[in-house]
Amino acid sequence: MIQEASFTGVIRIIFYIILISFIIRLIARIALPIVVKKAEENMRNRADNFYRSQQPPRPEGDVKVESNKKKDKREIDGEYVDYVEIKD
């Protein structure tokens, strides 16, 4: 049994495909920003919690100065100057 597609059937299928794609785009345009915003908040909260757990709590008024600069031997001993002795 072979069935042939009618012109109205083909037009109806094309119309349904366009309608479904329009509905999917509309839902994505509305829902995607909400989902991204929730994910961003979640990641920010996790990062804040991780950062807070890494630092021990300090009493109020306590000040601590941290430096990333490593002390070099030359800074402690003084500046090294390379020279050549000239004989007259």
ROSE-4610 file (N, C-alpha, C; in Angstrom, 1 decimal, always signed):
// ROSE-4610
residu = [M/M/M/I/I/I/Q/Q/Q/E/E/E/A/A/A/S/S/S/F/F/F/T/T/T/G/G/G/V/V/V/I/I/I/R/R/R/I/I/I/I/I/I/F/F/F/Y/Y/Y/I/I/I/I/I/I/L/L/L/I/I/I/S/S/S/F/F/F/I/I/I/I/I/I/R/R/R/L/L/L/I/I/I/A/A/A/R/R/R/I/I/I/A/A/A/L/L/L/P/P/P/I/I/I/V/V/V/V/V/V/K/K/K/K/K/K/A/A/A/E/E/E/E/E/E/N/N/N/M/M/M/R/R/R/N/N/N/R/R/R/A/A/A/D/D/D/N/N/N/F/F/F/Y/Y/Y/R/R/R/S/S/S/Q/Q/Q/Q/Q/Q/P/P/P/P/P/P/R/R/R/P/P/P/E/E/E/G/G/G/D/D/D/V/V/V/K/K/K/V/V/V/E/E/E/S/S/S/N/N/N/K/K/K/K/K/K/K/K/K/D/D/D/K/K/K/R/R/R/E/E/E/I/I/I/D/D/D/G/G/G/E/E/E/Y/Y/Y/V/V/V/D/D/D/Y/Y/Y/V/V/V/E/E/E/I/I/I/K/K/K/D/D/D]
num = [1/1/1/2/2/2/3/3/3/4/4/4/5/5/5/6/6/6/7/7/7/8/8/8/9/9/9/10/10/10/11/11/11/12/12/12/13/13/13/14/14/14/15/15/15/16/16/16/17/17/17/18/18/18/19/19/19/20/20/20/21/21/21/22/22/22/23/23/23/24/24/24/25/25/25/26/26/26/27/27/27/28/28/28/29/29/29/30/30/30/31/31/31/32/32/32/33/33/33/34/34/34/35/35/35/36/36/36/37/37/37/38/38/38/39/39/39/40/40/40/41/41/41/42/42/42/43/43/43/44/44/44/45/45/45/46/46/46/47/47/47/48/48/48/49/49/49/50/50/50/51/51/51/52/52/52/53/53/53/54/54/54/55/55/55/56/56/56/57/57/57/58/58/58/59/59/59/60/60/60/61/61/61/62/62/62/63/63/63/64/64/64/65/65/65/66/66/66/67/67/67/68/68/68/69/69/69/70/70/70/71/71/71/72/72/72/73/73/73/74/74/74/75/75/75/76/76/76/77/77/77/78/78/78/79/79/79/80/80/80/81/81/81/82/82/82/83/83/83/84/84/84/85/85/85/86/86/86/87/87/87/88/88/88]
x = [+0.8/+0.0/+0.9/+0.8/+1.6/+0.7/+1.2/+0.4/+1.1/+0.4/+1.0/+0.7/+1.7/+1.5/+0.7/-0.2/-1.0/-0.3/-0.7/-0.1/-0.5/-1.7/-2.1/-1.4/-1.2/-0.4/+1.0/+1.7/+3.0/+3.0/+2.1/+2.0/+1.7/+0.9/+0.5/+1.8/+2.6/+3.8/+4.8/+5.0/+5.9/+5.4/+4.1/+3.5/+3.8/+3.6/+3.9/+5.4/+6.2/+7.7/+8.0/+7.5/+7.8/+7.2/+6.0/+5.3/+6.1/+6.5/+7.3/+8.6/+9.3/+10.6/+10.4/+9.3/+9.0/+8.7/+8.0/+7.7/+9.0/+9.8/+11.1/+12.0/+12.0/+12.8/+12.3/+10.9/+10.3/+10.6/+10.5/+10.7/+12.2/+13.1/+14.5/+14.9/+14.3/+14.5/+14.0/+13.0/+12.5/+13.2/+13.4/+13.9/+15.4/+16.2/+17.6/+18.3/+17.9/+18.5/+18.2/+17.0/+16.7/+17.7/+17.8/+18.7/+20.1/+20.6/+22.0/+22.2/+21.2/+21.3/+21.4/+20.6/+20.6/+21.9/+22.5/+23.8/+24.9/+24.8/+25.8/+25.8/+24.5/+24.4/+24.9/+24.6/+25.1/+26.6/+27.2/+28.7/+29.3/+28.7/+29.2/+29.1/+28.0/+27.9/+28.9/+29.1/+30.1/+31.5/+31.8/+33.2/+33.3/+32.3/+32.3/+32.5/+31.7/+31.9/+33.2/+33.8/+35.1/+36.2/+36.0/+37.0/+36.9/+35.7/+35.5/+36.1/+36.0/+36.4/+38.0/+38.6/+40.1/+40.7/+40.1/+40.7/+40.1/+41.0/+40.5/+39.9/+38.8/+38.2/+39.2/+39.3/+40.1/+39.2/+39.7/+38.9/+38.8/+37.8/+37.6/+38.7/+39.3/+40.3/+41.7/+41.8/+43.1/+43.6/+44.8/+45.3/+46.5/+46.5/+47.6/+48.0/+49.3/+49.8/+50.5/+50.0/+50.6/+51.2/+52.4/+53.2/+53.5/+53.4/+53.7/+55.2/+55.9/+57.2/+58.2/+58.9/+59.9/+61.2/+61.8/+63.1/+64.2/+65.0/+66.1/+67.4/+68.3/+69.6/+70.3/+70.3/+71.0/+70.4/+69.1/+68.4/+68.9/+69.1/+69.5/+71.0/+71.9/+73.3/+73.7/+72.9/+73.2/+73.3/+73.6/+73.6/+74.9/+74.9/+76.1/+76.5/+77.8/+78.3/+79.5/+79.3/+80.4/+81.4/+82.7/+83.7/+84.9/+85.7/+87.0/+88.1/+89.1/+90.2/+91.1/+91.4/+92.3/+93.6/+94.7/+96.1/+96.7/+97.3/+97.9/+99.4]
y = [-1.2/+0.0/+1.2/+2.0/+3.2/+4.4/+5.3/+6.5/+7.7/+8.6/+9.8/+11.0/+11.9/+13.1/+14.1/+14.7/+15.7/+17.1/+18.0/+19.3/+20.0/+19.8/+20.4/+19.7/+18.4/+17.7/+18.2/+18.5/+19.0/+20.4/+21.2/+22.6/+22.6/+21.6/+21.5/+21.1/+20.2/+19.7/+20.9/+21.6/+22.8/+23.8/+24.1/+25.0/+24.5/+23.2/+22.7/+22.9/+22.6/+22.7/+24.2/+25.1/+26.5/+26.9/+26.5/+26.8/+26.3/+25.0/+24.4/+25.1/+25.5/+26.2/+27.6/+28.2/+29.5/+29.4/+28.4/+28.2/+27.9/+27.0/+26.7/+27.9/+28.8/+30.0/+31.0/+31.1/+31.9/+31.5/+30.2/+29.6/+29.8/+29.6/+29.7/+31.2/+32.1/+33.5/+34.0/+33.4/+33.8/+33.0/+31.7/+30.9/+30.9/+31.1/+31.0/+32.1/+33.3/+34.3/+34.0/+33.4/+33.1/+31.9/+30.9/+29.8/+30.3/+31.1/+31.6/+32.4/+33.3/+34.1/+33.2/+32.2/+31.3/+30.5/+30.1/+29.4/+30.4/+31.6/+32.6/+32.9/+33.0/+33.2/+32.0/+30.8/+29.6/+29.5/+29.8/+29.8/+30.9/+32.1/+33.1/+32.7/+32.2/+31.7/+30.6/+29.7/+28.7/+29.2/+30.2/+30.8/+31.6/+32.3/+33.1/+32.1/+31.0/+30.1/+29.4/+29.1/+28.5/+29.5/+30.8/+31.8/+32.0/+32.1/+32.3/+31.1/+29.9/+28.7/+28.6/+29.3/+29.2/+30.2/+31.3/+32.2/+32.0/+31.9/+31.8/+33.1/+33.1/+34.3/+35.1/+36.4/+37.2/+38.0/+38.3/+39.2/+40.6/+41.3/+42.7/+43.6/+44.4/+45.3/+44.7/+43.4/+42.8/+43.1/+43.5/+43.9/+43.0/+42.5/+41.6/+42.1/+42.4/+42.8/+41.6/+41.3/+40.2/+40.7/+40.2/+40.6/+39.4/+39.5/+38.5/+38.6/+39.6/+39.8/+38.9/+38.1/+37.2/+38.0/+37.7/+38.4/+37.7/+38.5/+37.9/+38.1/+37.2/+37.2/+38.6/+39.0/+40.3/+41.5/+41.4/+42.5/+42.6/+41.4/+41.3/+41.7/+41.2/+41.5/+42.8/+43.4/+44.6/+44.4/+45.4/+45.3/+44.8/+43.9/+43.3/+44.1/+44.6/+45.4/+44.6/+44.3/+43.7/+44.7/+44.5/+45.5/+44.8/+45.5/+45.0/+46.0/+45.4/+46.2/+46.6/+47.9/+48.4/+48.8/+48.3/+48.6/+49.7/+50.7/+51.8/+51.5]
z = [+0.0/+0.0/+0.0/-1.0/-1.2/-1.0/-0.2/+0.0/-0.5/-1.1/-1.7/-0.8/-0.7/+0.1/-0.7/+0.0/-0.7/-0.4/-1.2/-1.1/+0.2/+0.6/+1.9/+3.1/+3.0/+4.0/+4.2/+3.1/+3.1/+3.7/+3.3/+3.8/+5.4/+5.8/+7.2/+8.0/+7.5/+8.2/+8.2/+7.2/+7.2/+8.2/+8.3/+9.2/+10.7/+10.9/+12.3/+12.7/+11.7/+12.0/+12.3/+11.5/+11.8/+13.1/+13.4/+14.7/+15.9/+15.8/+16.9/+17.1/+16.0/+16.1/+16.7/+16.4/+17.0/+18.5/+18.9/+20.3/+21.1/+20.5/+21.2/+21.3/+20.3/+20.4/+21.5/+21.5/+22.5/+23.9/+24.1/+25.5/+25.8/+24.9/+25.1/+25.4/+24.7/+24.9/+26.3/+26.8/+28.1/+29.2/+29.1/+30.2/+30.3/+29.2/+29.2/+30.1/+30.1/+31.0/+32.5/+32.8/+34.1/+34.6/+33.8/+34.1/+34.3/+33.4/+33.5/+34.7/+35.1/+36.3/+37.5/+37.6/+38.7/+38.8/+37.7/+37.7/+38.2/+37.7/+38.1/+39.6/+40.2/+41.6/+42.4/+41.9/+42.6/+42.6/+41.5/+41.4/+42.3/+42.3/+43.1/+44.6/+45.0/+46.4/+46.8/+45.9/+46.1/+46.3/+45.4/+45.5/+46.8/+47.2/+48.5/+49.6/+49.6/+50.7/+50.8/+49.6/+49.6/+50.1/+49.7/+50.1/+51.6/+52.1/+53.6/+54.4/+53.8/+54.6/+54.6/+53.6/+53.5/+54.5/+54.9/+55.8/+57.2/+58.2/+59.5/+60.0/+60.8/+61.3/+62.2/+62.1/+62.9/+63.8/+65.0/+65.9/+65.3/+65.6/+65.1/+65.6/+64.7/+65.0/+64.8/+64.5/+64.3/+62.9/+62.7/+61.4/+61.1/+59.9/+59.5/+58.1/+57.9/+56.6/+55.9/+54.7/+54.0/+52.8/+52.4/+51.3/+50.4/+49.1/+48.2/+47.7/+48.1/+47.7/+48.5/+47.8/+48.4/+48.7/+49.8/+50.2/+49.4/+48.7/+48.0/+48.8/+48.6/+49.4/+49.1/+47.9/+47.6/+48.3/+48.5/+49.3/+50.7/+51.3/+52.7/+52.8/+51.9/+52.0/+51.4/+50.7/+50.0/+48.5/+47.7/+46.3/+45.8/+44.9/+44.3/+43.1/+43.1/+41.9/+41.3/+40.1/+39.3/+38.8/+39.1/+38.7/+38.2/+37.5/+36.9/+37.5/+38.0/+38.6/+37.4/+37.4/+36.3/+36.9/+36.4/+36.9/+36.0/+36.7/+35.9/+35.7]
